[in-house]
Each structure stands twice: as C-alpha cells, then as structure tokens.
Amino acid sequence: MKKWILTTCVLVLTGVVAQPAISGGFVKARRGGIPNRYLVVLAPSALDLAAGPVSAPGAAKTQRLADEISLRFRAQPLAVYGQVGQFLIQAPERVARRLAQDPRVLFVEQDALIQFNSIPSCYDHVSNFPKANSYDPVSPQILQCWDPQLSCADNWGLDRIDQRTGSESAHTLDSKYTFGANGAGTHIYILDTGIAGTHTEFALPGGGSRIGNGISVIATEPSWDTWDYIGHGTHVAAIAAGRRFGVAKGATLHPVRVADRNGNGSVSTAVDGINWIAANVQRPAVVNMSFNFYKGTYDTSALDSATHQLVLTYAITVVNSAGNWNLSADAFAPTDLPEVIVAAGLDWFNNQRWGADPNQNCHTDGCGSNWGSSVDLYAPATDVLSALASGEANLACDLTGTSMAAPHVVGVVAQYLQTHPTALPAAVESALIANATTGVVTGNLGGSPNRLLYTNY
C-alpha cells in the first residue's frame, strides 16, 4: 500500500512579513496580504484586562473601542472579536498606519490568506483502505494492526500510548488499547476544516451523534455549515475521539470551521474561530490546533495574542502540532507560546522521532517532525488510520504528520479532564508531562525532551 504523507503545515499562511509586532507597531504583509484589510489588536490597558482565568476583555468594551477608533480614523469596521480584544477593519494602508499609533492599540497587522491542504491521494485510493465499521469497544480494545503500511485496520497509536515499552515495528506491543476514562462529559474543539459529522466514528451507541454545537466563521457561507469539505478536520477529530480510532471515545466534539469549501481562509478567520470558542465554550474543554506558522517568513502576532488569551484568560487548554518541517519548533507560532502544549511526531518505526531517519516515512527534503525546546512530548504521527470525510459514512484512510500527533494528546487531555474537570491548563500540562514515558523516543531529538504520551486515566 502506498503511504500518504502530510508534509506541509496544513494551515499555510501566504504572506505576512517577519517582524515582531510591538505597541504602536504596524505589520504589513510581504506577499499574499489582503488589500486594505487589517487586524487591530487592542492594548490590555485599554481593556482593563486583569490577570487570571476569571477575567476577559469583554465583547461590549471591545465593540465600543472598535466603533470609536474606526470612526476617528474613518476606517470601516468589518468584524469585532470581542472576547480576545481585536477587531477587523477595511482601510487604506496610510489610515491603518495612523490608527496603529493610537495609544489604545497594541498593534495593527495586515490580514493575510491561509490555505488548508489535504492529501488528495488519500481520497483517490480509498479502496485500498479498510472501512471503519465503527463499533463501541470496551477496554481493552483489541487492535488489528501488524504493519501500519500494509495491514492496519485500527489506529496503531492507541497501542503505543497505553504501555511504557514496546515497538510497533518490532511487534512487541500487545495489540490492545486499555483505557479507563473515555472523556465522557468533556468537550473537544477542533479548530480546523470542519467535521463530517455523519461518519460512524462520531455516532452514539443508541443513536444520535457526539458532534456538539459548532460554527463556520466563513462570511460567505452559512454559519451552521460545519461540514468538512477538505478532510483534515475529520481525520483529526476521529483520532481525538472516534469510536474505533479515537483516544477519548466518549468526548463531545465541536467543529470550528475556519476554511471555506476550497480550503481557503485568512488569519482573521483563525482569530474569529478562537474568539467563538472563548465566547461559547462548554467546560471542561480542550482545543486542537493542528497548524502553525514559520516565524522566519510570517508574522502571526494577532493569532498569538488570541491563543494566549484563550489559555491564560479563559483557562482553556490548547494543544498544537509541532509542525512538519524537521526544524526547530521554537521558530514556529503559536508553537513557541509556553502555555500551549506542543505535540511532536513519533514514527511507528523503532519509536523514532518522525524524520530522524529520512529513509522512513519521508519522501521530500526537510520533512519530519519539528523538534526543540518548545516541544512538550511526542505522540504517534505516521501512517495513522482514521476517519475519511466523504459521502460514505464508514470510510477510513491514513495520514502522516504532527497534525495526527496533536489529537492523540487532546484525547488524553479529555480523559484527564473527565476526572479533573476544574484543572487549569498549567495543571493539565504538568500532569501530561509527569505521566509521560521517558527515554524511549529514538533518533536525534534536537534538544526536545524525550517524553512519549502515556495514558492510564
């Protein structure tokens, strides 16, 4: 069977200049910027934002400031992201530059296009993959997987994360997934391309679905249309909480679609999705963000600011994929935010960091899991079988990338939150790190910690 590999960062930003945004700063897109459209990030002092998870900027105050500032500088307000203290304007560049000098503004950043990428081959050869035929397993779940490239009918990652020792390639795992908590009562927000909610992976045993409320933030499409037209979000969601393929089989999933039917979005749609989660969160909650941006090319200060507030102001745990460039994760955003849990990718071959051996699961220069001090732990990332978004409700395919590692971690977070529903993000991160298996990831780790995700919740 041919292997399909996710070798891009999934969410690709096509043009923001690489310079830090500071108070009074203006950030112009180098390429791919949206003409005359700018994100305005308000200064915390203007919002009277206090520290701690119980405070928030407040939509009403952000709305008032957006109206006042837009009127003063004759800019057209397009949207207000009140929960994260930002708003979007349409204005000539000269107006945006002047607006950036207002003392109530932290910085102004030109909005830029983003595009989600999937692997078309995964869809072109669906007959090569087993059908999901999802069922409701009890612990221990028997896993059918001998070689992830040839004969997996289940997610081999489940076998890897529930025991301390063993290797998939050496056939020394026990072919079982043992779980206690299943994430029941917890909420997983998939900030991505949507979810194909009719897939059998998301059905309830007695009928109905574990897909909760969600939104599409694409202005040209209905807000209720959270269907996944690209496929990435569905695959991610089923790893986190699918009936057969998933870690937390009882969690509720919420699609937050930030890309249109062609996979196109913008930085502002990503911020809008975060803002919606902050305003509508059901707790206990965790957010999966399987995308990041290279800071050497892009500036994503507005997205960083929104993510920062989601964790520290609203006390919502965020898990981010490390990225797929075989580079230091420290150079990516929001991966570099210390409050974000960063998941790097484990290869099924010899428990290696994916990309440590270019002959294994890498077919392009520079592919492989990012590494470095921003990484918190490793999780399965290569040839991961999960749900396929299509017109049929029981198809599956495998993908490779740190986008697959992050939802494994999210599933374990949901298991932990089931038994620790009031745990703050810092406590969740500490628990995952303390519980991780150490010293088993092989290959060059580039200074990242040798920790492998482990669940015994």
C-alpha positions in Angstrom: 0.0 0.0 0.0 1.3 3.4 -0.9 1.8 5.7 2.1 0.3 9.1 2.1 2.3 11.7 4.0 1.2 15.1 5.2 4.3 17.1 4.5 3.0 20.6 4.8 2.0 22.5 7.9 -1.7 22.0 6.9 -2.5 25.6 7.5 -0.3 27.6 5.2 -0.1 31.4 5.5 0.7 33.0 2.3 2.2 36.3 3.2 2.8 38.2 6.5 6.2 39.9 7.0 8.5 38.5 9.6 8.8 41.3 12.2 7.6 41.4 15.7 4.5 43.4 16.4 5.0 45.9 19.3 3.0 48.6 20.9 2.1 51.1 18.2 3.5 48.8 15.6 2.3 48.2 12.1 2.8 44.9 10.3 2.5 44.8 6.5 2.2 41.6 4.5 5.2 40.7 2.4 3.1 38.8 0.0 -0.4 37.3 -0.1 -1.8 40.0 2.1 -5.4 41.0 1.7 -5.5 44.6 0.4 -6.9 47.2 2.7 -7.8 44.7 5.5 -6.2 44.8 8.9 -6.5 43.2 12.3 -6.4 45.7 15.1 -5.2 44.3 18.5 -6.2 46.5 21.4 -3.8 47.2 24.3 -4.6 45.3 27.5 -4.5 48.7 29.3 -7.4 49.9 27.2 -9.4 46.8 28.0 -8.5 46.9 31.7 -7.6 43.3 31.4 -6.7 41.8 34.7 -4.6 38.7 35.1 -6.3 35.3 35.7 -8.8 33.0 34.2 -11.8 34.7 35.5 -11.3 37.9 33.6 -11.9 38.7 30.0 -11.7 41.7 27.7 -15.5 41.7 27.3 -17.2 42.0 24.0 -19.1 45.2 24.9 -15.9 47.2 25.6 -14.1 45.9 22.6 -17.1 46.8 20.5 -17.2 50.3 21.9 -13.5 50.8 21.3 -13.8 49.4 17.8 -16.6 51.9 17.0 -14.7 54.9 18.5 -11.4 54.1 16.8 -12.8 53.3 13.5 -14.9 56.5 13.5 -11.9 58.6 14.5 -9.7 57.3 11.7 -12.5 56.8 9.1 -11.9 53.1 8.8 -14.7 50.7 8.1 -15.2 48.1 10.8 -15.8 44.6 9.4 -15.9 42.4 12.4 -15.3 42.6 16.2 -13.6 39.7 18.1 -14.7 41.0 21.5 -13.6 38.0 23.6 -10.0 38.4 22.5 -9.8 42.2 22.3 -9.4 42.5 18.5 -11.4 43.9 15.5 -11.0 43.8 11.7 -11.1 47.0 9.6 -11.1 47.9 5.9 -9.0 51.0 5.3 -6.1 52.3 3.1 -2.7 51.5 4.4 -2.0 55.1 5.3 -5.0 55.1 7.6 -4.1 51.7 9.2 -0.6 53.1 9.9 -2.0 56.2 11.7 -4.5 54.0 13.5 -1.6 51.9 14.9 -0.3 55.0 16.8 -3.5 55.3 18.9 -2.5 54.6 22.5 -5.4 52.2 22.9 -3.9 50.0 20.1 -1.2 47.4 20.7 -0.5 46.8 17.0 -2.1 46.6 13.6 -1.4 43.6 11.3 -2.5 43.2 7.7 -4.8 40.2 7.3 -3.4 37.5 5.0 -4.7 34.5 3.2 -4.3 31.0 4.5 -5.0 27.7 2.9 -5.6 24.2 4.3 -4.1 21.4 2.4 -5.1 17.7 2.4 -3.7 14.7 0.7 -5.7 14.0 -2.5 -4.2 10.6 -2.9 -5.8 9.5 0.4 -9.1 10.1 -1.4 -8.1 8.8 -4.8 -7.3 5.3 -3.5 -9.9 4.7 -0.8 -10.4 1.1 -1.9 -7.0 0.3 -0.5 -8.1 1.2 3.0 -10.4 -0.7 5.3 -13.8 0.5 6.1 -14.2 1.9 9.6 -17.2 -0.3 10.5 -17.1 1.6 13.8 -18.2 -0.1 16.9 -18.2 0.7 20.6 -15.3 -1.1 22.2 -14.8 -1.9 25.8 -11.4 -1.8 27.5 -9.2 -3.4 26.5 -10.0 -2.8 22.8 -8.5 -5.4 20.5 -6.5 -3.7 17.8 -5.9 -5.2 14.4 -2.6 -3.9 13.2 0.5 -5.8 12.2 2.2 -3.3 9.8 0.8 0.3 9.7 1.7 0.5 6.0 0.1 -2.8 4.9 -2.3 -4.3 7.3 -3.7 -1.9 9.9 -7.4 -1.9 10.5 -7.1 0.3 13.5 -5.0 3.2 14.8 -1.7 1.8 15.9 -1.2 4.9 18.0 -3.7 3.6 20.6 -1.5 0.6 21.1 1.6 2.8 21.5 0.3 5.3 24.1 -1.2 2.8 26.7 2.0 1.0 27.5 5.5 2.0 28.6 7.6 -0.4 26.5 7.5 -2.0 23.1 7.7 -1.0 19.4 5.1 -1.3 16.6 7.8 -2.2 14.1 9.3 -4.9 16.4 5.7 -6.3 17.1 6.3 -6.0 20.8 3.1 -4.1 21.6 0.2 -6.0 23.0 -2.4 -5.2 20.2 -4.7 -3.8 22.8 -5.9 -0.3 23.9 -6.6 -0.3 27.6 -8.5 2.8 28.8 -10.3 3.8 31.9 -11.7 7.3 31.4 -13.2 7.8 27.9 -13.6 11.5 28.0 -17.4 11.5 28.8 -18.6 14.9 29.7 -15.6 16.7 28.2 -15.6 18.9 25.1 -13.0 18.9 22.3 -12.9 21.9 20.0 -11.4 21.1 16.5 -10.2 24.4 15.1 -9.8 23.2 11.5 -11.6 22.4 8.3 -14.8 21.2 9.9 -16.0 17.6 10.7 -18.0 15.2 8.6 -20.5 14.7 11.4 -22.4 11.8 9.9 -19.4 9.5 10.0 -19.9 6.4 12.1 -16.9 7.3 14.2 -18.9 10.0 15.9 -22.2 8.1 16.4 -23.6 7.3 19.9 -24.3 3.6 20.8 -28.0 4.1 20.9 -28.3 6.5 18.0 -27.5 10.2 17.6 -24.2 11.8 17.5 -21.3 13.1 19.7 -21.0 16.2 17.5 -21.9 19.2 19.6 -22.5 22.8 18.5 -20.0 24.5 16.3 -19.6 27.2 13.7 -18.3 28.1 10.3 -16.8 31.6 10.5 -16.6 32.0 6.7 -18.5 35.1 6.0 -19.7 33.9 2.5 -21.1 30.6 3.9 -23.8 29.7 6.4 -22.5 29.7 9.9 -24.2 26.4 10.6 -22.3 24.6 7.8 -19.6 22.9 9.7 -19.2 20.0 7.2 -15.6 19.1 6.3 -15.1 19.6 2.6 -11.3 19.2 2.9 -10.9 16.1 5.1 -8.3 17.2 7.6 -10.5 18.1 10.5 -12.5 14.9 10.3 -9.3 12.8 10.4 -8.0 14.8 13.4 -11.4 14.6 15.2 -11.6 10.8 14.9 -8.1 10.4 16.3 -9.0 12.5 19.3 -12.4 10.9 20.0 -13.6 8.4 17.4 -15.4 5.3 18.4 -12.9 2.9 16.9 -9.9 5.0 16.1 -10.1 7.5 18.9 -8.4 8.1 22.3 -11.3 9.6 24.2 -14.3 7.7 22.8 -16.9 9.4 24.9 -16.0 13.1 24.4 -18.2 15.6 22.6 -16.6 17.1 19.5 -17.2 20.7 18.3 -16.3 21.7 14.8 -14.9 25.2 14.4 -14.5 25.6 10.6 -12.1 28.4 9.6 -11.7 27.4 5.9 -14.1 27.6 3.1 -15.1 24.7 0.8 -11.9 25.1 -1.2 -9.7 25.2 1.9 -9.1 29.0 1.9 -9.3 31.2 4.9 -7.4 34.1 6.5 -5.6 34.9 9.7 -8.8 36.8 10.7 -10.9 33.6 10.3 -8.5 31.7 12.6 -8.8 34.6 15.2 -12.6 34.5 14.7 -12.7 30.8 15.5 -10.7 31.3 18.7 -13.0 34.2 19.6 -16.1 31.9 19.1 -14.6 29.2 21.3 -13.9 31.8 24.1 -17.5 33.0 23.9 -19.2 29.7 23.6 -17.0 27.2 25.5 -18.6 24.3 27.3 -16.3 23.0 30.1 -14.2 21.1 30.7 -12.7 21.8 27.3 -9.6 21.4 25.2 -8.8 22.8 21.8 -6.9 21.1 19.0 -4.9 23.3 16.7 -3.1 21.2 14.1 -1.4 24.1 12.3 1.4 26.6 12.9 3.5 29.2 11.1 7.2 29.7 10.5 8.3 32.9 12.1 11.2 33.3 9.7 8.6 34.1 7.0 5.4 35.0 8.7 4.2 37.2 11.5 1.2 35.9 13.4 1.1 38.2 16.3 -2.7 38.6 16.2 -3.1 34.8 16.3 -0.5 34.5 19.0 -2.4 37.1 21.1 -5.8 35.4 20.6 -4.3 31.9 21.5 -2.5 33.4 24.6 -5.8 34.8 25.8 -7.6 31.5 25.2 -5.3 29.7 27.5 -4.4 32.4 30.2 -7.6 34.5 30.3 -10.2 31.8 29.6 -8.3 28.9 31.1 -8.9 26.6 28.1 -6.2 24.1 27.3 -4.7 24.3 23.8 -2.7 21.5 22.1 -0.7 22.5 19.0 1.1 20.3 16.5 4.8 20.8 16.4 5.0 21.2 12.6 6.3 19.1 9.8 9.5 20.8 8.5 12.2 19.0 10.5 13.2 22.3 12.0 13.2 23.8 15.5 9.7 24.2 16.8 10.9 27.3 18.6 10.8 29.1 15.3 7.1 28.5 14.8 4.0 30.2 16.1 1.8 29.7 18.2 4.0 26.7 18.9 6.5 28.8 20.7 4.0 30.0 23.3 4.9 28.4 26.6 1.3 28.0 27.7 0.5 25.8 24.7 1.0 22.0 24.8 3.1 21.1 21.8 3.0 17.6 20.3 5.9 16.4 18.2 5.6 13.3 15.9 6.6 9.7 16.7 7.2 7.2 13.9 5.9 3.7 14.2 9.4 2.5 13.1 11.6 1.8 16.1 9.9 4.6 18.2 11.9 7.2 16.2 11.1 10.8 16.0 9.4 11.1 12.6 12.1 12.4 10.3 15.1 11.4 12.4 15.7 8.7 9.7 15.0 10.2 6.2 14.5 6.8 4.8 11.5 6.2 7.0 8.2 8.0 6.1 9.9 10.9 4.5 10.0 11.4 0.7 10.8 15.1 0.5 13.7 17.2 1.7 13.2 18.6 5.2 10.1 16.5 6.0 9.6 15.2 9.5 8.5 16.4 12.9 9.8 19.7 14.2 11.9 19.4 17.4 13.4 21.7 20.1 12.7 23.2 23.5 9.1 24.2 22.6 8.1 20.5 22.3 6.4 19.1 25.3 6.1 15.5 24.3 5.8 13.0 21.4 2.8 11.2 20.1 2.1 8.8 17.1 2.2 10.6 13.8 3.0 8.3 10.9 0.5 6.2 8.9 -2.3 6.9 11.4 -5.6 5.3 10.3 -8.6 7.5 11.0 -11.9 8.6 9.5 -12.2 9.8 5.9 -14.6 12.6 5.1 -16.7 11.6 2.2 -20.3 10.9 1.2 -20.0 7.5 2.7 -20.1 7.3 6.5 -17.7 4.5 7.2 -14.5 5.0 5.1 -11.0 5.4 6.6 -7.6 6.4 5.4 -4.2 7.0 6.9 -2.2 10.2 7.1 1.2 11.2 8.4 2.1 14.4 10.1 2.2 16.1 13.5 -1.4 17.1 12.8 -2.0 13.5 13.8 0.1 13.7 16.9 -1.8 16.6 18.4 -5.2 14.9 18.6 -3.7 11.9 20.4 -2.6 14.4 23.1 -6.0 16.1 23.0 -7.7 12.7 23.6 -5.6 12.1 26.7 -6.3 15.6 27.9 -10.0 14.9 27.6 -9.5 11.7 29.7 -7.7 13.7 32.3 -10.3 16.4 32.4 -13.1 13.8 32.9 -11.6 13.0 36.3 -10.1 16.5 36.9 -12.8 18.8 35.4 -11.6 22.0 37.1 -7.9 21.6 36.3 -6.4 24.7 34.8 -4.2 24.5 31.6 -0.9 24.7 33.6 -2.0 21.8 35.8 -3.1 19.7 32.7 0.2 20.3 31.0 2.1 19.4 34.2 0.1 16.2 34.6 0.7 15.1 31.0 4.5 15.7 31.4 4.7 14.0 34.7 2.8 11.0 33.3 4.8 10.7 30.1 7.1 7.8 29.4 10.6 9.0 29.3 13.7 7.9 27.4 12.0 5.7 24.8 12.0 8.0 21.7 14.9 7.2 19.5 16.9 9.2 16.9 18.1 12.8 17.0 15.7 14.8 19.1 17.4 18.1 18.5 17.2 19.1 22.2 13.5 18.3 22.6 12.5 16.4 25.7 12.4 12.6 25.4 8.8 12.1 26.5 6.2 9.9 25.0 2.5 10.5 25.6 1.1 7.9 28.0 -2.5 7.4 29.2 -3.6 5.4 32.2 -6.6 7.5 33.1 
